[in-house]
Amino acid sequence: MDASPVKRLYKYYGLLAEAAEQGDKILQHEDLFNNIISARHGNSEEKRLAAQFIPKFCTHFPHLLNSAVSAQLDLCEDSDLVVRKQAVKEVTALCRANPQCTKRVAYFIAQLLGAEDVGEGLLVRNTLVALFTIDPSATLGGMFAQIRDGTPKMQERCKTFLSNRFGNLNKSVIAKMRETLANELEICLENSNSQEIPTIIPLIPYAVSGESDVDKSTVEILEQQLSLEKDLLTADEEDMKRIYVFTKFAKPHFNKGINSGGFVSFYALSVLPLIKDIEGYNTGTGQAAAMLKQLAEIVTFCSDLPDPENCFINVFQALQDLLPQNQEVAEENEEKKRIQIHFTLIESLLATLLEMLSRVTPSYDSYESSLEELRTNLKHLISYVEPYRKRIAELDKATMDRNLKSICLRCVDNIKILCRQFFSTPPKSVNVVHSWYQTEVVAKKRRTSSTSLPPVEQHKKVDHHKARGIQQIYTPPGGKYSRSFKRF
């Protein structure tokens, strides 16, 4: 290897260092610094020296700062691992001397989070942490810019890094970028899909100044995301997944002092009008079941309901659409006598409506007539529930899985209890354990194809298939038993 270029670089370094001690005289040696910058195109030894020397002198040549930073970042992605590591190691010094470059550098270094070499990967992560101590807001802005602009893999790596490392940062560092974090989170959540959201939400508490406000602020931020979905919401699978995930992460923060009314109102006004088009509605499974069950779970924390009249109207309508109607059994055609009843969906909406009635008193004109119509159809529903329960209770292990049987029985028992409350004036609240709560452990081992419960005429063995639906959402089993229910 020709040593003369290396010797020249050391000479340039010595001259620049001496001139720097004499103040403005270093500006007379701009050509020397340009030669150091140009060394990024040399051999490996020259590149290593350039990576060390550029950060030391770039602050003296502000008009060359852009070229110097570009050269340093080029070296950070050199084909030689040793050169790359040297360049990455030195960017901290570059940013410490020139804080205005931190955002640009953080944006670039974030791209290197996928480094295959273990040592290089550790160096990259430590460098990003060091940049946070230099200019927290700029570093955060650079990383979130990468999240917005980068490839899906790059976005995931950045989100994972922030989620894993944020808690280890000094509180004073976090305090300096709290406002920036809140703004970036809002933008990022709006543009993330349902799988990316869970990696972002854990950062929300760091955007809140007081620990006592974490629950409230988390709910407010997630509720704001729901409001952004309102005008563009469709029954599309991804749209529903986003709503489900936002609500899932808000739910643990609801309590007596933090109202779920905004979420309940959103479900009633924006989700229920689409429920028939949501995946799984016609079979009582998948997203439709997951959304209705989630509504039943969050309504217990509703103390104030925005637009209560329309909320009640939509819940009444969604429930009525699921209940068997008298005219359905009056048809002469035998096929039309076969009624499909999705008991889990009904249980969810019955629990939701009853809880709403116990917390918000309806005052609109058509309420009494809606309640009376509901009572009529509930009587009709009960006439199907009794023979159904009897048939399920008689099935043995060879015909029906024991856990499935338990779920079915709990579901119909809950429906009977809930129906009974609607015949009180006014309807009375009652505490019931949702049938799906008892199956969370089973859900991890077995996913099945339907939340609809078996019709009484079926005797075939249940075939447990894995259901389509929202990732990590349990849907109670039903399998072949989701076929039409025939009254006898």
VEXDREN-2710 file (C-alpha; in Angstrom, 1 decimal):
% VEXDREN-2710
k/r/px/py/pz
1/MET/0.0/0.0/0.0
2/ASP/1.4/3.5/-1.0
3/ALA/2.0/5.3/2.3
4/SER/2.5/8.8/0.8
5/PRO/-1.2/9.7/0.8
6/VAL/-1.4/8.7/4.5
7/LYS/1.7/10.7/5.3
8/ARG/0.2/13.7/3.5
9/LEU/-3.0/13.4/5.6
10/TYR/-1.0/13.4/8.8
11/LYS/0.8/16.5/7.6
12/TYR/-2.4/18.2/6.8
13/TYR/-3.7/17.3/10.2
14/GLY/-0.6/18.8/11.9
15/LEU/-0.8/22.0/9.9
16/LEU/-4.5/22.5/10.6
17/ALA/-4.1/21.7/14.3
18/GLU/-1.3/24.3/14.6
19/ALA/-3.3/26.9/12.7
20/ALA/-6.4/26.2/14.9
21/GLU/-4.4/27.2/17.9
22/GLN/-3.6/30.5/16.3
23/GLY/-7.3/31.4/15.7
24/ASP/-8.4/32.7/12.3
25/LYS/-5.2/31.6/10.6
26/ILE/-6.8/28.2/10.0
27/LEU/-9.0/29.8/7.3
28/GLN/-5.9/30.2/5.2
29/HIS/-5.7/26.4/5.0
30/GLU/-9.1/25.7/3.4
31/ASP/-7.3/23.7/0.7
32/LEU/-5.9/21.3/3.3
33/PHE/-9.3/20.6/4.8
34/ASN/-10.7/20.0/1.3
35/ASN/-8.0/17.5/0.7
36/ILE/-9.0/15.7/3.9
37/ILE/-12.6/15.6/2.7
38/SER/-11.5/14.2/-0.6
39/ALA/-9.7/11.4/1.2
40/ARG/-13.1/9.7/1.5
41/HIS/-12.4/8.4/-2.0
42/GLY/-9.0/7.0/-1.1
43/ASN/-7.9/3.6/0.2
44/SER/-9.1/2.1/3.5
45/GLU/-6.3/3.8/5.6
46/GLU/-7.0/7.2/4.1
47/LYS/-10.7/6.7/4.7
48/ARG/-10.1/5.9/8.4
49/LEU/-8.0/9.0/8.8
50/ALA/-10.6/11.1/7.0
51/ALA/-13.3/9.8/9.3
52/GLN/-11.2/10.9/12.3
53/PHE/-10.0/14.3/11.0
54/ILE/-13.2/15.7/9.4
55/PRO/-15.1/16.0/12.7
56/LYS/-12.1/17.8/14.3
57/PHE/-11.8/20.6/11.9
58/CYS/-15.2/21.0/10.2
59/THR/-16.4/23.6/12.7
60/HIS/-13.6/26.0/11.6
61/PHE/-15.0/25.9/8.0
62/PRO/-18.7/26.6/8.3
63/HIS/-19.1/27.2/4.5
64/LEU/-17.7/23.6/4.0
65/LEU/-19.8/22.0/6.7
66/ASN/-22.3/20.5/4.4
67/SER/-19.6/18.9/2.3
68/ALA/-17.8/17.7/5.5
69/VAL/-21.0/16.1/6.9
70/SER/-21.8/14.4/3.6
71/ALA/-18.3/12.9/3.5
72/GLN/-18.5/11.6/7.0
73/LEU/-21.9/10.0/6.3
74/ASP/-20.5/8.5/3.1
75/LEU/-17.8/6.8/5.2
76/CYS/-20.5/5.5/7.6
77/GLU/-21.8/3.3/4.8
78/ASP/-18.4/2.3/3.3
79/SER/-17.9/-1.2/2.1
80/ASP/-15.1/-1.7/4.6
81/LEU/-16.5/-2.6/8.1
82/VAL/-13.5/-1.0/9.9
83/VAL/-14.0/2.2/8.0
84/ARG/-17.7/2.2/8.8
85/LYS/-17.2/1.7/12.5
86/GLN/-14.6/4.4/12.7
87/ALA/-16.9/6.9/10.9
88/VAL/-19.9/6.1/13.0
89/LYS/-17.9/6.4/16.2
90/GLU/-16.8/9.9/15.2
91/VAL/-20.2/11.4/14.3
92/THR/-20.9/12.1/17.9
93/ALA/-17.9/14.5/18.0
94/LEU/-19.1/16.1/14.8
95/CYS/-22.6/16.7/16.2
96/ARG/-21.2/17.9/19.6
97/ALA/-19.2/20.6/17.7
98/ASN/-22.0/21.3/15.3
99/PRO/-25.4/20.6/17.0
100/GLN/-27.2/22.0/13.9
101/CYS/-26.2/18.8/12.1
102/THR/-27.7/16.4/14.6
103/LYS/-31.1/15.9/12.9
104/ARG/-29.5/15.1/9.6
105/VAL/-27.0/12.8/11.2
106/ALA/-29.6/11.0/13.3
107/TYR/-31.7/10.5/10.2
108/PHE/-28.8/8.8/8.4
109/ILE/-27.5/6.8/11.3
110/ALA/-30.9/5.4/12.0
111/GLN/-30.7/3.6/8.6
112/LEU/-27.8/1.6/10.0
113/LEU/-29.9/0.0/12.7
114/GLY/-30.1/-3.1/10.5
115/ALA/-26.3/-3.7/10.6
116/GLU/-25.5/-7.4/10.4
117/ASP/-22.3/-7.2/12.3
118/VAL/-23.0/-7.4/16.1
119/GLY/-20.3/-4.9/17.0
120/GLU/-21.4/-2.4/14.4
121/GLY/-25.0/-2.8/15.4
122/LEU/-24.1/-2.1/19.1
123/LEU/-22.1/0.9/18.0
124/VAL/-24.9/2.4/15.9
125/ARG/-27.4/2.1/18.8
126/ASN/-25.0/3.6/21.3
127/THR/-24.3/6.4/18.9
128/LEU/-28.0/7.2/18.6
129/VAL/-28.3/7.3/22.4
130/ALA/-25.3/9.7/22.5
131/LEU/-27.0/11.9/19.9
132/PHE/-30.0/12.2/22.2
133/THR/-27.8/13.7/24.9
134/ILE/-26.5/16.3/22.4
135/ASP/-29.8/17.5/21.0
136/PRO/-32.8/15.4/22.1
137/SER/-35.4/17.1/19.9
138/ALA/-33.2/17.1/16.7
139/THR/-32.3/13.4/17.2
140/LEU/-35.9/12.5/17.8
141/GLY/-37.0/14.5/14.7
142/GLY/-34.4/12.7/12.6
143/MET/-35.6/9.3/13.7
144/PHE/-39.2/10.1/13.2
145/ALA/-38.4/11.5/9.7
146/GLN/-36.8/8.1/9.0
147/ILE/-40.0/6.4/10.2
148/ARG/-42.0/8.5/7.8
149/ASP/-39.7/8.2/4.8
150/GLY/-38.0/4.9/5.2
151/THR/-38.8/1.4/4.0
152/PRO/-41.2/-0.8/6.1
153/LYS/-38.2/-2.6/7.6
154/MET/-36.4/0.7/8.4
155/GLN/-39.6/2.0/10.0
156/GLU/-39.9/-1.0/12.2
157/ARG/-36.3/-0.9/13.3
158/CYS/-36.6/2.8/14.3
159/LYS/-39.8/2.2/16.2
160/THR/-38.4/-0.8/18.0
161/PHE/-35.2/1.1/18.9
162/LEU/-37.2/4.0/20.4
163/SER/-39.6/1.7/22.3
164/ASN/-36.7/-0.2/23.8
165/ARG/-34.3/2.6/24.5
166/PHE/-36.5/5.5/25.5
167/GLY/-37.0/4.4/29.1
168/ASN/-33.2/4.3/29.6
169/LEU/-32.8/8.0/28.7
170/ASN/-32.2/10.5/31.5
171/LYS/-35.4/12.3/32.6
172/SER/-33.8/15.7/31.8
173/VAL/-33.2/14.5/28.2
174/ILE/-36.8/13.3/27.9
175/ALA/-38.1/16.6/29.3
176/LYS/-36.3/18.6/26.6
177/MET/-38.0/16.8/23.7
178/ARG/-41.5/16.2/25.3
179/GLU/-43.2/18.7/23.0
180/THR/-41.5/17.3/19.9
181/LEU/-42.3/13.8/20.9
182/ALA/-46.0/14.6/21.3
183/ASN/-46.2/16.2/17.8
184/GLU/-44.2/13.4/16.2
185/LEU/-46.4/10.7/17.8
186/GLU/-49.5/12.4/16.5
187/ILE/-48.2/12.3/13.0
188/CYS/-46.8/8.8/13.3
189/LEU/-49.9/7.3/14.7
190/GLU/-52.0/8.8/12.0
191/ASN/-49.8/7.2/9.3
192/SER/-49.1/3.8/10.9
193/ASN/-50.9/0.6/10.2
194/SER/-52.5/-1.7/12.8
195/GLN/-49.3/-3.7/13.2
196/GLU/-47.1/-0.7/13.7
197/ILE/-49.2/1.1/16.2
198/PRO/-48.4/-1.1/19.2
199/THR/-44.7/-0.2/18.8
200/ILE/-45.5/3.5/19.0
201/ILE/-48.1/3.7/21.8
202/PRO/-45.6/2.8/24.6
203/LEU/-43.8/6.1/23.9
204/ILE/-46.9/8.2/24.8
205/PRO/-46.2/8.3/28.6
206/TYR/-42.9/10.0/27.8
207/ALA/-44.8/12.9/26.1
208/VAL/-46.7/13.6/29.3
209/SER/-45.2/15.9/31.9
210/GLY/-46.8/14.4/35.1
211/GLU/-47.1/10.8/36.0
212/SER/-50.7/11.4/37.3
213/ASP/-51.7/12.6/33.8
214/VAL/-50.4/9.6/31.9
215/ASP/-53.8/7.7/31.8
216/LYS/-55.7/10.8/30.8
217/SER/-53.3/11.9/28.2
218/THR/-53.0/8.5/26.7
219/VAL/-56.8/8.2/26.3
220/GLU/-57.0/11.8/24.9
221/ILE/-54.3/11.1/22.3
222/LEU/-55.9/7.8/21.2
223/GLU/-59.3/9.3/21.1
224/GLN/-58.0/12.1/18.9
225/GLN/-56.8/9.4/16.5
226/LEU/-60.3/8.0/16.4
227/SER/-61.7/11.4/15.5
228/LEU/-59.3/11.6/12.6
229/GLU/-60.6/8.3/11.3
230/LYS/-64.2/9.3/11.5
231/ASP/-64.8/10.9/8.0
232/LEU/-62.7/8.3/6.1
233/LEU/-63.8/5.2/8.0
234/THR/-64.8/2.2/5.9
235/ALA/-65.6/-1.5/6.7
236/ASP/-62.2/-2.3/5.3
237/GLU/-60.2/-4.8/7.3
238/GLU/-57.3/-2.5/8.0
239/ASP/-59.6/0.4/9.1
240/MET/-61.3/-1.8/11.6
241/LYS/-58.0/-3.2/12.9
242/ARG/-56.7/0.3/13.5
243/ILE/-59.8/1.2/15.5
244/TYR/-59.6/-2.0/17.5
245/VAL/-55.9/-1.5/18.3
246/PHE/-56.4/2.1/19.4
247/THR/-59.3/1.1/21.7
248/LYS/-57.4/-1.9/23.0
249/PHE/-54.5/0.3/24.2
250/ALA/-56.9/2.9/25.6
251/LYS/-58.9/0.4/27.6
252/PRO/-56.4/-0.2/30.5
253/HIS/-56.4/3.5/31.1
254/PHE/-60.2/3.9/31.6
255/ASN/-61.3/4.3/35.2
256/LYS/-63.9/6.2/37.3
257/GLY/-62.1/9.4/36.6
258/ILE/-61.4/8.8/32.9
259/ASN/-64.5/8.4/30.7
260/SER/-64.7/6.0/27.8
261/GLY/-67.7/7.9/26.4
262/GLY/-65.8/9.2/23.4
263/PHE/-64.8/5.7/22.3
264/VAL/-68.3/4.4/23.0
265/SER/-69.8/7.2/20.9
266/PHE/-67.4/6.6/18.1
267/TYR/-68.3/2.9/18.0
268/ALA/-72.0/3.6/18.1
269/LEU/-72.0/6.4/15.5
270/SER/-69.2/5.3/13.2
271/VAL/-68.7/1.5/13.5
272/LEU/-72.2/0.2/14.0
273/PRO/-73.6/1.7/10.8
274/LEU/-70.9/-0.3/9.0
275/ILE/-71.2/-3.5/11.0
276/LYS/-73.1/-5.5/8.4
277/ASP/-70.2/-5.0/6.0
278/ILE/-67.4/-5.8/8.5
279/GLU/-65.7/-9.2/8.0
280/GLY/-67.4/-12.0/9.9
281/TYR/-70.8/-10.4/10.4
282/ASN/-72.6/-13.0/8.4
283/THR/-71.0/-15.8/10.3
284/GLY/-70.8/-14.1/13.7
285/THR/-67.0/-14.2/13.7
286/GLY/-63.8/-12.3/12.9
287/GLN/-63.7/-8.5/13.1
288/ALA/-67.4/-8.0/13.5
289/ALA/-67.4/-10.1/16.7
290/ALA/-64.2/-8.5/18.0
291/MET/-65.5/-5.0/17.5
292/LEU/-68.8/-5.7/19.3
293/LYS/-67.2/-7.5/22.1
294/GLN/-64.8/-4.6/22.6
295/LEU/-67.7/-2.2/22.7
296/ALA/-69.3/-4.3/25.4
297/GLU/-66.1/-4.1/27.4
298/ILE/-65.5/-0.4/27.3
299/VAL/-69.0/0.8/27.9
300/THR/-68.7/0.0/31.6
301/PHE/-66.5/3.1/31.9
302/CYS/-68.9/5.4/30.1
303/SER/-70.0/8.2/32.4
304/ASP/-70.8/10.8/29.8
305/LEU/-71.9/9.9/26.3
306/PRO/-71.6/12.5/23.4
307/ASP/-74.7/12.6/21.1
308/PRO/-76.6/10.0/23.2
309/GLU/-79.8/10.0/21.1
310/ASN/-78.1/8.8/17.9
311/CYS/-75.9/6.4/19.9
312/PHE/-79.0/4.7/21.4
313/ILE/-80.7/4.6/18.0
314/ASN/-77.8/2.9/16.4
315/VAL/-77.3/0.4/19.1
316/PHE/-81.0/-0.5/19.1
317/GLN/-81.0/-0.9/15.4
318/ALA/-77.8/-3.1/15.3
319/LEU/-79.4/-5.3/18.0
320/GLN/-82.8/-5.5/16.2
321/ASP/-81.0/-6.5/13.0
322/LEU/-79.5/-9.6/14.8
323/LEU/-82.7/-10.7/16.5
324/PRO/-85.1/-13.2/14.9
325/GLN/-88.3/-11.5/13.8
326/ASN/-91.8/-13.0/13.9
327/GLN/-92.3/-12.6/10.2
328/GLU/-89.2/-14.7/9.5
329/VAL/-91.0/-17.9/10.6
330/ALA/-94.1/-17.0/8.7
331/GLU/-92.6/-17.7/5.3
332/GLU/-93.8/-20.7/3.5
333/ASN/-90.5/-21.5/2.0
334/GLU/-88.7/-24.0/4.3
335/GLU/-85.3/-22.4/3.6
336/LYS/-86.5/-19.1/4.8
337/LYS/-87.6/-20.7/8.1
338/ARG/-84.0/-21.4/8.8
339/ILE/-82.8/-18.5/10.9
340/GLN/-79.2/-17.8/11.5
341/ILE/-78.7/-16.5/15.1
342/HIS/-75.3/-15.3/16.2
343/PHE/-75.6/-15.4/19.9
344/THR/-72.2/-13.9/20.8
345/LEU/-73.0/-10.8/18.7
346/ILE/-76.3/-10.6/20.5
347/GLU/-74.8/-11.0/23.9
348/SER/-72.3/-8.2/23.2
349/LEU/-75.0/-5.7/22.1
350/LEU/-77.4/-6.7/24.9
351/ALA/-74.7/-6.0/27.4
352/THR/-73.8/-2.7/25.7
353/LEU/-77.3/-1.4/25.5
354/LEU/-78.2/-2.4/29.1
355/GLU/-75.0/-0.7/30.4
356/MET/-75.7/2.4/28.4
357/LEU/-79.3/2.6/29.8
358/SER/-78.0/2.3/33.3
359/ARG/-75.5/5.2/32.8
360/VAL/-77.3/7.6/30.5
361/THR/-81.0/8.2/30.6
362/PRO/-82.5/8.3/27.1
363/SER/-84.8/11.3/26.5
364/TYR/-85.6/11.2/22.8
365/ASP/-89.2/10.7/21.6
366/SER/-88.9/7.3/19.9
367/TYR/-87.1/5.6/22.9
368/GLU/-90.2/4.0/24.4
369/SER/-91.4/2.6/21.1
370/SER/-87.9/1.2/20.4
371/LEU/-87.8/-0.4/23.8
372/GLU/-91.2/-2.0/23.3
373/GLU/-90.3/-3.4/19.9
374/LEU/-87.1/-4.7/21.4
375/ARG/-89.0/-6.5/24.2
376/THR/-91.2/-8.2/21.7
377/ASN/-88.2/-9.5/19.7
378/LEU/-86.4/-10.6/22.9
379/LYS/-89.4/-12.8/23.8
380/HIS/-89.1/-14.3/20.3
381/LEU/-85.3/-14.8/20.9
382/ILE/-85.9/-16.6/24.2
383/SER/-88.1/-19.1/22.5
384/TYR/-85.0/-20.2/20.5
385/VAL/-82.6/-20.0/23.4
386/GLU/-84.4/-22.5/25.6
387/PRO/-84.4/-25.5/23.1
388/TYR/-80.9/-24.5/22.0
389/ARG/-79.5/-24.7/25.5
390/LYS/-81.2/-28.0/26.1
391/ARG/-79.7/-29.5/23.0
392/ILE/-76.2/-28.2/23.8
393/ALA/-76.4/-29.6/27.4
394/GLU/-77.2/-33.0/26.0
395/LEU/-74.2/-33.2/23.7
396/ASP/-71.3/-35.5/24.8
397/LYS/-67.5/-35.1/24.5
398/ALA/-67.4/-37.0/21.2
399/THR/-69.9/-34.6/19.6
400/MET/-68.7/-31.3/21.1
401/ASP/-65.5/-30.1/22.7
402/ARG/-65.9/-29.5/26.5
403/ASN/-64.6/-25.9/26.3
404/LEU/-66.7/-25.1/23.4
405/LYS/-69.7/-26.5/25.2
406/SER/-69.0/-24.4/28.3
407/ILE/-68.7/-21.2/26.1
408/CYS/-72.0/-21.9/24.4
409/LEU/-73.8/-22.5/27.7
410/ARG/-72.4/-19.4/29.3
411/CYS/-73.3/-17.3/26.3
412/VAL/-77.0/-18.4/26.3
413/ASP/-77.2/-18.1/30.1
414/ASN/-75.9/-14.6/29.8
415/ILE/-78.5/-13.8/27.1
416/LYS/-81.3/-15.1/29.3
417/ILE/-80.1/-12.9/32.2
418/LEU/-79.7/-9.8/30.1
419/CYS/-83.0/-10.3/28.4
420/ARG/-84.8/-10.5/31.7
421/GLN/-83.5/-7.0/32.7
422/PHE/-85.1/-5.4/29.7
423/PHE/-88.6/-6.3/31.0
424/SER/-88.1/-4.1/34.1
425/THR/-89.2/-0.5/34.0
426/PRO/-86.8/1.1/33.6
427/PRO/-84.3/-1.7/32.5
428/LYS/-82.0/-2.7/35.3
429/SER/-78.3/-3.1/35.2
430/VAL/-76.9/-6.5/36.0
431/ASN/-73.3/-7.8/36.5
432/VAL/-72.5/-10.6/34.1
433/VAL/-69.2/-12.1/33.1
434/HIS/-68.9/-12.0/29.4
435/SER/-68.8/-15.5/28.0
436/TRP/-65.6/-14.9/26.1
437/TYR/-63.7/-13.8/29.3
438/GLN/-63.5/-17.4/30.4
439/THR/-61.7/-18.6/27.3
440/GLU/-58.6/-16.4/27.1
441/VAL/-56.3/-19.2/28.0
442/VAL/-57.9/-21.6/25.6
443/ALA/-57.7/-19.0/22.9
444/LYS/-53.9/-19.1/22.8
445/LYS/-54.0/-22.8/22.0
446/ARG/-56.9/-23.0/19.7
447/ARG/-58.6/-20.7/17.2
448/THR/-61.8/-21.7/15.6
449/SER/-64.0/-20.6/12.7
450/SER/-67.1/-18.9/14.2
451/THR/-68.6/-17.0/17.1
452/SER/-72.0/-18.2/16.1
453/LEU/-73.4/-20.9/18.3
454/PRO/-74.6/-24.3/17.0
455/PRO/-78.2/-24.7/15.8
456/VAL/-80.2/-27.3/17.6
457/GLU/-80.6/-29.6/14.6
458/GLN/-76.9/-30.2/14.2
459/HIS/-75.3/-33.4/15.6
460/LYS/-72.1/-33.6/13.6
461/LYS/-68.7/-33.4/15.3
462/VAL/-67.3/-29.9/15.5
463/ASP/-64.4/-29.2/13.1
464/HIS/-62.2/-26.6/14.7
465/HIS/-60.6/-24.3/12.1
466/LYS/-58.6/-21.2/12.6
467/ALA/-60.6/-18.1/12.1
468/ARG/-59.8/-15.1/10.0
469/GLY/-59.9/-11.9/11.9
470/ILE/-58.0/-9.4/13.8
471/GLN/-54.5/-10.5/14.8
472/GLN/-54.4/-11.5/18.5
473/ILE/-58.1/-11.2/18.8
474/TYR/-59.9/-14.2/20.3
475/THR/-63.2/-15.3/18.6
476/PRO/-65.3/-17.8/20.5
477/PRO/-65.7/-21.2/18.8
478/GLY/-68.6/-22.3/16.7
479/GLY/-67.3/-24.1/13.6
480/LYS/-70.0/-26.0/11.7
481/TYR/-72.5/-24.9/14.3
482/SER/-72.6/-21.5/12.8
483/ARG/-75.1/-22.7/10.2
484/SER/-78.7/-21.8/10.1
485/PHE/-80.8/-22.2/13.2
486/LYS/-84.0/-24.0/12.7
487/ARG/-86.8/-23.8/15.2
488/PHE/-88.7/-27.0/15.9
END
